[in-house]
Amino acid sequence: MVGSIAAIGAGLAAVGAGIGVGLIGGKAVEGIARNPEAAGKIQTVMIIAAALVEGAALFGIVVAFLGLAD
């Protein structure tokens, strides 16, 4: 039972990260299309935001798998 709960938690973290990075990328492309001169700044902010989302997702996955140790 605990294993399936950990798997669900890890899956939710991965799905959440996928949705978050997808939204970040989509909005960045929209911003670059509207203002091509700001492409460098937009890409920098996009990469930082994507890294933060991936870090939070990794933390969620690790916490979910630590639940297996109990």
HTML snippet that shows the backbone in 3Dmol.js (N, CA, C, O; Angstrom):
<script src="https://3Dmol.org/build/3Dmol-min.js"></script>
<div id="view" style="width:600px;height:400px;position:relative"></div>
<script>
const pdb = `
ATOM      1  N   MET A   1       0.821  -1.202   0.000  1.00  0.00           N
ATOM      2  CA  MET A   1       0.000   0.000   0.000  1.00  0.00           C
ATOM      3  C   MET A   1       0.857   1.254   0.000  1.00  0.00           C
ATOM      4  O   MET A   1       0.583   2.199  -0.740  1.00  0.00           O
ATOM      5  N   VAL A   2       1.905   1.264   0.837  1.00  0.00           N
ATOM      6  CA  VAL A   2       2.775   2.441   0.916  1.00  0.00           C
ATOM      7  C   VAL A   2       3.507   2.645  -0.401  1.00  0.00           C
ATOM      8  O   VAL A   2       3.730   3.784  -0.812  1.00  0.00           O
ATOM      9  N   GLY A   3       3.883   1.565  -1.065  1.00  0.00           N
ATOM     10  CA  GLY A   3       4.578   1.673  -2.348  1.00  0.00           C
ATOM     11  C   GLY A   3       3.724   2.332  -3.414  1.00  0.00           C
ATOM     12  O   GLY A   3       4.221   3.130  -4.209  1.00  0.00           O
ATOM     13  N   SER A   4       2.447   2.001  -3.432  1.00  0.00           N
ATOM     14  CA  SER A   4       1.578   2.610  -4.436  1.00  0.00           C
ATOM     15  C   SER A   4       1.330   4.080  -4.138  1.00  0.00           C
ATOM     16  O   SER A   4       1.184   4.881  -5.061  1.00  0.00           O
ATOM     17  N   ILE A   5       1.282   4.446  -2.861  1.00  0.00           N
ATOM     18  CA  ILE A   5       1.115   5.851  -2.498  1.00  0.00           C
ATOM     19  C   ILE A   5       2.353   6.647  -2.896  1.00  0.00           C
ATOM     20  O   ILE A   5       2.241   7.768  -3.393  1.00  0.00           O
ATOM     21  N   ALA A   6       3.538   6.067  -2.678  1.00  0.00           N
ATOM     22  CA  ALA A   6       4.776   6.736  -3.079  1.00  0.00           C
ATOM     23  C   ALA A   6       4.839   6.892  -4.592  1.00  0.00           C
ATOM     24  O   ALA A   6       5.284   7.925  -5.092  1.00  0.00           O
ATOM     25  N   ALA A   7       4.398   5.881  -5.317  1.00  0.00           N
ATOM     26  CA  ALA A   7       4.397   5.965  -6.777  1.00  0.00           C
ATOM     27  C   ALA A   7       3.438   7.040  -7.265  1.00  0.00           C
ATOM     28  O   ALA A   7       3.743   7.760  -8.216  1.00  0.00           O
ATOM     29  N   ILE A   8       2.300   7.152  -6.631  1.00  0.00           N
ATOM     30  CA  ILE A   8       1.337   8.204  -7.003  1.00  0.00           C
ATOM     31  C   ILE A   8       1.929   9.583  -6.703  1.00  0.00           C
ATOM     32  O   ILE A   8       1.801  10.503  -7.510  1.00  0.00           O
ATOM     33  N   GLY A   9       2.571   9.725  -5.549  1.00  0.00           N
ATOM     34  CA  GLY A   9       3.199  11.003  -5.200  1.00  0.00           C
ATOM     35  C   GLY A   9       4.294  11.396  -6.181  1.00  0.00           C
ATOM     36  O   GLY A   9       4.377  12.548  -6.605  1.00  0.00           O
ATOM     37  N   ALA A  10       5.134  10.423  -6.540  1.00  0.00           N
ATOM     38  CA  ALA A  10       6.205  10.699  -7.501  1.00  0.00           C
ATOM     39  C   ALA A  10       5.629  11.039  -8.872  1.00  0.00           C
ATOM     40  O   ALA A  10       6.132  11.924  -9.563  1.00  0.00           O
ATOM     41  N   GLY A  11       4.585  10.338  -9.254  1.00  0.00           N
ATOM     42  CA  GLY A  11       3.947  10.619 -10.543  1.00  0.00           C
ATOM     43  C   GLY A  11       3.316  11.997 -10.588  1.00  0.00           C
ATOM     44  O   GLY A  11       3.421  12.703 -11.591  1.00  0.00           O
ATOM     45  N   LEU A  12       2.660  12.381  -9.498  1.00  0.00           N
ATOM     46  CA  LEU A  12       2.069  13.722  -9.440  1.00  0.00           C
ATOM     47  C   LEU A  12       3.142  14.803  -9.509  1.00  0.00           C
ATOM     48  O   LEU A  12       2.948  15.832 -10.156  1.00  0.00           O
ATOM     49  N   ALA A  13       4.268  14.575  -8.845  1.00  0.00           N
ATOM     50  CA  ALA A  13       5.363  15.547  -8.904  1.00  0.00           C
ATOM     51  C   ALA A  13       5.903  15.664 -10.324  1.00  0.00           C
ATOM     52  O   ALA A  13       6.180  16.767 -10.794  1.00  0.00           O
ATOM     53  N   ALA A  14       6.053  14.537 -11.008  1.00  0.00           N
ATOM     54  CA  ALA A  14       6.570  14.558 -12.376  1.00  0.00           C
ATOM     55  C   ALA A  14       5.580  15.216 -13.335  1.00  0.00           C
ATOM     56  O   ALA A  14       5.982  15.991 -14.203  1.00  0.00           O
ATOM     57  N   VAL A  15       4.306  14.917 -13.187  1.00  0.00           N
ATOM     58  CA  VAL A  15       3.288  15.525 -14.050  1.00  0.00           C
ATOM     59  C   VAL A  15       3.205  17.027 -13.795  1.00  0.00           C
ATOM     60  O   VAL A  15       3.098  17.816 -14.733  1.00  0.00           O
ATOM     61  N   GLY A  16       3.253  17.415 -12.534  1.00  0.00           N
ATOM     62  CA  GLY A  16       3.227  18.836 -12.201  1.00  0.00           C
ATOM     63  C   GLY A  16       4.407  19.580 -12.798  1.00  0.00           C
ATOM     64  O   GLY A  16       4.254  20.693 -13.301  1.00  0.00           O
ATOM     65  N   ALA A  17       5.583  18.969 -12.743  1.00  0.00           N
ATOM     66  CA  ALA A  17       6.765  19.595 -13.336  1.00  0.00           C
ATOM     67  C   ALA A  17       6.633  19.705 -14.854  1.00  0.00           C
ATOM     68  O   ALA A  17       7.016  20.716 -15.442  1.00  0.00           O
ATOM     69  N   GLY A  18       6.099  18.682 -15.475  1.00  0.00           N
ATOM     70  CA  GLY A  18       5.901  18.727 -16.928  1.00  0.00           C
ATOM     71  C   GLY A  18       4.951  19.832 -17.343  1.00  0.00           C
ATOM     72  O   GLY A  18       5.201  20.550 -18.310  1.00  0.00           O
ATOM     73  N   ILE A  19       3.869  19.962 -16.612  1.00  0.00           N
ATOM     74  CA  ILE A  19       2.906  21.036 -16.904  1.00  0.00           C
ATOM     75  C   ILE A  19       3.548  22.396 -16.666  1.00  0.00           C
ATOM     76  O   ILE A  19       3.391  23.308 -17.478  1.00  0.00           O
ATOM     77  N   GLY A  20       4.271  22.538 -15.557  1.00  0.00           N
ATOM     78  CA  GLY A  20       4.910  23.810 -15.238  1.00  0.00           C
ATOM     79  C   GLY A  20       5.933  24.235 -16.272  1.00  0.00           C
ATOM     80  O   GLY A  20       5.932  25.387 -16.705  1.00  0.00           O
ATOM     81  N   VAL A  21       6.800  23.328 -16.671  1.00  0.00           N
ATOM     82  CA  VAL A  21       7.818  23.656 -17.672  1.00  0.00           C
ATOM     83  C   VAL A  21       7.162  23.939 -19.019  1.00  0.00           C
ATOM     84  O   VAL A  21       7.623  24.808 -19.758  1.00  0.00           O
ATOM     85  N   GLY A  22       6.098  23.222 -19.347  1.00  0.00           N
ATOM     86  CA  GLY A  22       5.376  23.485 -20.587  1.00  0.00           C
ATOM     87  C   GLY A  22       4.771  24.876 -20.614  1.00  0.00           C
ATOM     88  O   GLY A  22       4.846  25.575 -21.624  1.00  0.00           O
ATOM     89  N   LEU A  23       4.171  25.274 -19.502  1.00  0.00           N
ATOM     90  CA  LEU A  23       3.601  26.624 -19.415  1.00  0.00           C
ATOM     91  C   LEU A  23       4.692  27.688 -19.497  1.00  0.00           C
ATOM     92  O   LEU A  23       4.523  28.704 -20.171  1.00  0.00           O
ATOM     93  N   ILE A  24       5.800  27.458 -18.818  1.00  0.00           N
ATOM     94  CA  ILE A  24       6.907  28.413 -18.854  1.00  0.00           C
ATOM     95  C   ILE A  24       7.418  28.567 -20.287  1.00  0.00           C
ATOM     96  O   ILE A  24       7.604  29.685 -20.769  1.00  0.00           O
ATOM     97  N   GLY A  25       7.641  27.445 -20.959  1.00  0.00           N
ATOM     98  CA  GLY A  25       8.137  27.495 -22.334  1.00  0.00           C
ATOM     99  C   GLY A  25       7.160  28.169 -23.278  1.00  0.00           C
ATOM    100  O   GLY A  25       7.562  28.961 -24.130  1.00  0.00           O
ATOM    101  N   GLY A  26       5.882  27.859 -23.133  1.00  0.00           N
ATOM    102  CA  GLY A  26       4.871  28.457 -24.004  1.00  0.00           C
ATOM    103  C   GLY A  26       4.772  29.959 -23.825  1.00  0.00           C
ATOM    104  O   GLY A  26       4.689  30.704 -24.802  1.00  0.00           O
ATOM    105  N   LYS A  27       4.782  30.402 -22.580  1.00  0.00           N
ATOM    106  CA  LYS A  27       4.705  31.845 -22.316  1.00  0.00           C
ATOM    107  C   LYS A  27       5.974  32.555 -22.777  1.00  0.00           C
ATOM    108  O   LYS A  27       5.917  33.696 -23.235  1.00  0.00           O
ATOM    109  N   ALA A  28       7.117  31.883 -22.658  1.00  0.00           N
ATOM    110  CA  ALA A  28       8.362  32.485 -23.132  1.00  0.00           C
ATOM    111  C   ALA A  28       8.339  32.663 -24.646  1.00  0.00           C
ATOM    112  O   ALA A  28       8.774  33.696 -25.156  1.00  0.00           O
ATOM    113  N   VAL A  29       7.840  31.674 -25.362  1.00  0.00           N
ATOM    114  CA  VAL A  29       7.739  31.783 -26.816  1.00  0.00           C
ATOM    115  C   VAL A  29       6.781  32.905 -27.196  1.00  0.00           C
ATOM    116  O   VAL A  29       7.046  33.658 -28.134  1.00  0.00           O
ATOM    117  N   GLU A  30       5.671  33.022 -26.476  1.00  0.00           N
ATOM    118  CA  GLU A  30       4.734  34.123 -26.735  1.00  0.00           C
ATOM    119  C   GLU A  30       5.401  35.472 -26.498  1.00  0.00           C
ATOM    120  O   GLU A  30       5.229  36.400 -27.288  1.00  0.00           O
ATOM    121  N   GLY A  31       6.161  35.581 -25.416  1.00  0.00           N
ATOM    122  CA  GLY A  31       6.842  36.829 -25.107  1.00  0.00           C
ATOM    123  C   GLY A  31       7.881  37.193 -26.147  1.00  0.00           C
ATOM    124  O   GLY A  31       8.013  38.359 -26.521  1.00  0.00           O
ATOM    125  N   ILE A  32       8.620  36.198 -26.616  1.00  0.00           N
ATOM    126  CA  ILE A  32       9.630  36.447 -27.647  1.00  0.00           C
ATOM    127  C   ILE A  32       8.966  36.829 -28.967  1.00  0.00           C
ATOM    128  O   ILE A  32       9.486  37.665 -29.708  1.00  0.00           O
ATOM    129  N   ALA A  33       7.826  36.222 -29.259  1.00  0.00           N
ATOM    130  CA  ALA A  33       7.114  36.567 -30.494  1.00  0.00           C
ATOM    131  C   ALA A  33       6.600  38.005 -30.444  1.00  0.00           C
ATOM    132  O   ALA A  33       6.565  38.690 -31.466  1.00  0.00           O
ATOM    133  N   ARG A  34       6.207  38.453 -29.272  1.00  0.00           N
ATOM    134  CA  ARG A  34       5.698  39.828 -29.129  1.00  0.00           C
ATOM    135  C   ARG A  34       6.824  40.855 -29.091  1.00  0.00           C
ATOM    136  O   ARG A  34       6.656  41.982 -29.559  1.00  0.00           O
ATOM    137  N   ASN A  35       7.969  40.468 -28.536  1.00  0.00           N
ATOM    138  CA  ASN A  35       9.075  41.411 -28.372  1.00  0.00           C
ATOM    139  C   ASN A  35      10.397  40.681 -28.638  1.00  0.00           C
ATOM    140  O   ASN A  35      11.073  40.268 -27.696  1.00  0.00           O
ATOM    141  N   PRO A  36      10.767  40.520 -29.903  1.00  0.00           N
ATOM    142  CA  PRO A  36      11.979  39.753 -30.225  1.00  0.00           C
ATOM    143  C   PRO A  36      13.266  40.348 -29.652  1.00  0.00           C
ATOM    144  O   PRO A  36      14.238  39.622 -29.441  1.00  0.00           O
ATOM    145  N   GLU A  37      13.284  41.646 -29.399  1.00  0.00           N
ATOM    146  CA  GLU A  37      14.490  42.263 -28.854  1.00  0.00           C
ATOM    147  C   GLU A  37      14.793  41.781 -27.442  1.00  0.00           C
ATOM    148  O   GLU A  37      15.945  41.824 -27.009  1.00  0.00           O
ATOM    149  N   ALA A  38      13.793  41.331 -26.732  1.00  0.00           N
ATOM    150  CA  ALA A  38      13.963  40.883 -25.346  1.00  0.00           C
ATOM    151  C   ALA A  38      14.201  39.376 -25.248  1.00  0.00           C
ATOM    152  O   ALA A  38      14.088  38.800 -24.166  1.00  0.00           O
ATOM    153  N   ALA A  39      14.529  38.741 -26.367  1.00  0.00           N
ATOM    154  CA  ALA A  39      14.657  37.280 -26.379  1.00  0.00           C
ATOM    155  C   ALA A  39      15.696  36.780 -25.379  1.00  0.00           C
ATOM    156  O   ALA A  39      15.460  35.789 -24.689  1.00  0.00           O
ATOM    157  N   GLY A  40      16.835  37.449 -25.292  1.00  0.00           N
ATOM    158  CA  GLY A  40      17.892  37.004 -24.380  1.00  0.00           C
ATOM    159  C   GLY A  40      17.458  37.035 -22.925  1.00  0.00           C
ATOM    160  O   GLY A  40      17.693  36.086 -22.177  1.00  0.00           O
ATOM    161  N   LYS A  41      16.825  38.131 -22.528  1.00  0.00           N
ATOM    162  CA  LYS A  41      16.370  38.245 -21.138  1.00  0.00           C
ATOM    163  C   LYS A  41      15.262  37.246 -20.840  1.00  0.00           C
ATOM    164  O   LYS A  41      15.228  36.651 -19.764  1.00  0.00           O
ATOM    165  N   ILE A  42      14.358  37.065 -21.792  1.00  0.00           N
ATOM    166  CA  ILE A  42      13.254  36.127 -21.590  1.00  0.00           C
ATOM    167  C   ILE A  42      13.788  34.708 -21.457  1.00  0.00           C
ATOM    168  O   ILE A  42      13.329  33.951 -20.602  1.00  0.00           O
ATOM    169  N   GLN A  43      14.751  34.342 -22.292  1.00  0.00           N
ATOM    170  CA  GLN A  43      15.316  32.996 -22.219  1.00  0.00           C
ATOM    171  C   GLN A  43      16.032  32.762 -20.896  1.00  0.00           C
ATOM    172  O   GLN A  43      15.941  31.679 -20.318  1.00  0.00           O
ATOM    173  N   THR A  44      16.744  33.778 -20.418  1.00  0.00           N
ATOM    174  CA  THR A  44      17.444  33.636 -19.142  1.00  0.00           C
ATOM    175  C   THR A  44      16.459  33.390 -17.999  1.00  0.00           C
ATOM    176  O   THR A  44      16.648  32.487 -17.183  1.00  0.00           O
ATOM    177  N   VAL A  45      15.415  34.200 -17.954  1.00  0.00           N
ATOM    178  CA  VAL A  45      14.410  34.040 -16.905  1.00  0.00           C
ATOM    179  C   VAL A  45      13.694  32.697 -17.053  1.00  0.00           C
ATOM    180  O   VAL A  45      13.373  32.051 -16.056  1.00  0.00           O
ATOM    181  N   MET A  46      13.444  32.276 -18.292  1.00  0.00           N
ATOM    182  CA  MET A  46      12.771  31.001 -18.537  1.00  0.00           C
ATOM    183  C   MET A  46      13.612  29.835 -18.005  1.00  0.00           C
ATOM    184  O   MET A  46      13.082  28.924 -17.370  1.00  0.00           O
ATOM    185  N   ILE A  47      14.902  29.867 -18.264  1.00  0.00           N
ATOM    186  CA  ILE A  47      15.778  28.779 -17.815  1.00  0.00           C
ATOM    187  C   ILE A  47      15.837  28.722 -16.289  1.00  0.00           C
ATOM    188  O   ILE A  47      15.803  27.638 -15.707  1.00  0.00           O
ATOM    189  N   ILE A  48      15.926  29.881 -15.643  1.00  0.00           N
ATOM    190  CA  ILE A  48      15.956  29.916 -14.183  1.00  0.00           C
ATOM    191  C   ILE A  48      14.645  29.381 -13.607  1.00  0.00           C
ATOM    192  O   ILE A  48      14.652  28.590 -12.664  1.00  0.00           O
ATOM    193  N   ALA A  49      13.524  29.815 -14.178  1.00  0.00           N
ATOM    194  CA  ALA A  49      12.224  29.349 -13.686  1.00  0.00           C
ATOM    195  C   ALA A  49      12.055  27.850 -13.909  1.00  0.00           C
ATOM    196  O   ALA A  49      11.549  27.149 -13.034  1.00  0.00           O
ATOM    197  N   ALA A  50      12.473  27.354 -15.068  1.00  0.00           N
ATOM    198  CA  ALA A  50      12.362  25.917 -15.343  1.00  0.00           C
ATOM    199  C   ALA A  50      13.227  25.115 -14.375  1.00  0.00           C
ATOM    200  O   ALA A  50      12.825  24.041 -13.927  1.00  0.00           O
ATOM    201  N   ALA A  51      14.405  25.628 -14.054  1.00  0.00           N
ATOM    202  CA  ALA A  51      15.274  24.937 -13.096  1.00  0.00           C
ATOM    203  C   ALA A  51      14.630  24.888 -11.712  1.00  0.00           C
ATOM    204  O   ALA A  51      14.720  23.871 -11.025  1.00  0.00           O
ATOM    205  N   LEU A  52      13.985  25.975 -11.299  1.00  0.00           N
ATOM    206  CA  LEU A  52      13.306  25.977 -10.007  1.00  0.00           C
ATOM    207  C   LEU A  52      12.147  24.980  -9.984  1.00  0.00           C
ATOM    208  O   LEU A  52      11.941  24.292  -8.984  1.00  0.00           O
ATOM    209  N   VAL A  53      11.402  24.902 -11.064  1.00  0.00           N
ATOM    210  CA  VAL A  53      10.289  23.947 -11.134  1.00  0.00           C
ATOM    211  C   VAL A  53      10.823  22.518 -11.082  1.00  0.00           C
ATOM    212  O   VAL A  53      10.279  21.674 -10.370  1.00  0.00           O
ATOM    213  N   GLU A  54      11.886  22.248 -11.834  1.00  0.00           N
ATOM    214  CA  GLU A  54      12.463  20.898 -11.833  1.00  0.00           C
ATOM    215  C   GLU A  54      13.028  20.547 -10.461  1.00  0.00           C
ATOM    216  O   GLU A  54      12.927  19.401 -10.022  1.00  0.00           O
ATOM    217  N   GLY A  55      13.624  21.528  -9.781  1.00  0.00           N
ATOM    218  CA  GLY A  55      14.143  21.276  -8.436  1.00  0.00           C
ATOM    219  C   GLY A  55      13.030  20.931  -7.461  1.00  0.00           C
ATOM    220  O   GLY A  55      13.170  20.020  -6.646  1.00  0.00           O
ATOM    221  N   ALA A  56      11.933  21.655  -7.546  1.00  0.00           N
ATOM    222  CA  ALA A  56      10.795  21.363  -6.670  1.00  0.00           C
ATOM    223  C   ALA A  56      10.215  19.983  -6.980  1.00  0.00           C
ATOM    224  O   ALA A  56       9.817  19.253  -6.072  1.00  0.00           O
ATOM    225  N   ALA A  57      10.171  19.632  -8.253  1.00  0.00           N
ATOM    226  CA  ALA A  57       9.656  18.308  -8.630  1.00  0.00           C
ATOM    227  C   ALA A  57      10.576  17.199  -8.125  1.00  0.00           C
ATOM    228  O   ALA A  57      10.109  16.170  -7.636  1.00  0.00           O
ATOM    229  N   LEU A  58      11.876  17.413  -8.246  1.00  0.00           N
ATOM    230  CA  LEU A  58      12.821  16.417  -7.748  1.00  0.00           C
ATOM    231  C   LEU A  58      12.680  16.250  -6.239  1.00  0.00           C
ATOM    232  O   LEU A  58      12.734  15.135  -5.720  1.00  0.00           O
ATOM    233  N   PHE A  59      12.502  17.361  -5.547  1.00  0.00           N
ATOM    234  CA  PHE A  59      12.285  17.302  -4.100  1.00  0.00           C
ATOM    235  C   PHE A  59      11.028  16.494  -3.786  1.00  0.00           C
ATOM    236  O   PHE A  59      11.033  15.669  -2.872  1.00  0.00           O
ATOM    237  N   GLY A  60       9.956  16.727  -4.536  1.00  0.00           N
ATOM    238  CA  GLY A  60       8.717  15.976  -4.322  1.00  0.00           C
ATOM    239  C   GLY A  60       8.883  14.492  -4.582  1.00  0.00           C
ATOM    240  O   GLY A  60       8.332  13.666  -3.855  1.00  0.00           O
ATOM    241  N   ILE A  61       9.634  14.153  -5.606  1.00  0.00           N
ATOM    242  CA  ILE A  61       9.868  12.743  -5.922  1.00  0.00           C
ATOM    243  C   ILE A  61      10.691  12.079  -4.823  1.00  0.00           C
ATOM    244  O   ILE A  61      10.398  10.956  -4.413  1.00  0.00           O
ATOM    245  N   VAL A  62      11.712  12.770  -4.354  1.00  0.00           N
ATOM    246  CA  VAL A  62      12.561  12.210  -3.285  1.00  0.00           C
ATOM    247  C   VAL A  62      11.731  12.007  -2.015  1.00  0.00           C
ATOM    248  O   VAL A  62      11.838  10.966  -1.366  1.00  0.00           O
ATOM    249  N   VAL A  63      10.915  12.984  -1.662  1.00  0.00           N
ATOM    250  CA  VAL A  63      10.073  12.858  -0.468  1.00  0.00           C
ATOM    251  C   VAL A  63       9.097  11.687  -0.630  1.00  0.00           C
ATOM    252  O   VAL A  63       8.851  10.945   0.321  1.00  0.00           O
ATOM    253  N   ALA A  64       8.549  11.527  -1.826  1.00  0.00           N
ATOM    254  CA  ALA A  64       7.622  10.418  -2.057  1.00  0.00           C
ATOM    255  C   ALA A  64       8.340   9.076  -1.882  1.00  0.00           C
ATOM    256  O   ALA A  64       7.787   8.159  -1.275  1.00  0.00           O
ATOM    257  N   PHE A  65       9.546   8.951  -2.399  1.00  0.00           N
ATOM    258  CA  PHE A  65      10.265   7.684  -2.276  1.00  0.00           C
ATOM    259  C   PHE A  65      10.806   7.471  -0.865  1.00  0.00           C
ATOM    260  O   PHE A  65      11.011   6.329  -0.454  1.00  0.00           O
ATOM    261  N   LEU A  66      11.039   8.537  -0.125  1.00  0.00           N
ATOM    262  CA  LEU A  66      11.449   8.365   1.272  1.00  0.00           C
ATOM    263  C   LEU A  66      10.309   7.772   2.095  1.00  0.00           C
ATOM    264  O   LEU A  66      10.535   7.172   3.146  1.00  0.00           O
ATOM    265  N   GLY A  67       9.093   7.948   1.610  1.00  0.00           N
ATOM    266  CA  GLY A  67       7.958   7.338   2.278  1.00  0.00           C
ATOM    267  C   GLY A  67       8.003   5.815   2.217  1.00  0.00           C
ATOM    268  O   GLY A  67       7.360   5.139   3.021  1.00  0.00           O
ATOM    269  N   LEU A  68       8.753   5.280   1.274  1.00  0.00           N
ATOM    270  CA  LEU A  68       8.902   3.824   1.177  1.00  0.00           C
ATOM    271  C   LEU A  68       9.742   3.259   2.329  1.00  0.00           C
ATOM    272  O   LEU A  68       9.609   2.085   2.677  1.00  0.00           O
ATOM    273  N   ALA A  69      10.596   4.084   2.913  1.00  0.00           N
ATOM    274  CA  ALA A  69      11.490   3.606   3.981  1.00  0.00           C
ATOM    275  C   ALA A  69      10.732   3.277   5.258  1.00  0.00           C
ATOM    276  O   ALA A  69      11.228   2.522   6.094  1.00  0.00           O
ATOM    277  N   ASP A  70       9.545   3.828   5.417  1.00  0.00           N
ATOM    278  CA  ASP A  70       8.781   3.574   6.648  1.00  0.00           C
ATOM    279  C   ASP A  70       8.175   2.217   6.705  1.00  0.00           C
ATOM    280  O   ASP A  70       7.509   1.879   7.684  1.00  0.00           O
TER     281      ASP A  70
END
`;
const viewer = $3Dmol.createViewer("view");
viewer.addModel(pdb, "pdb");
viewer.setStyle({}, {cartoon: {color: "spectrum"}});
viewer.zoomTo();
viewer.render();
</script>
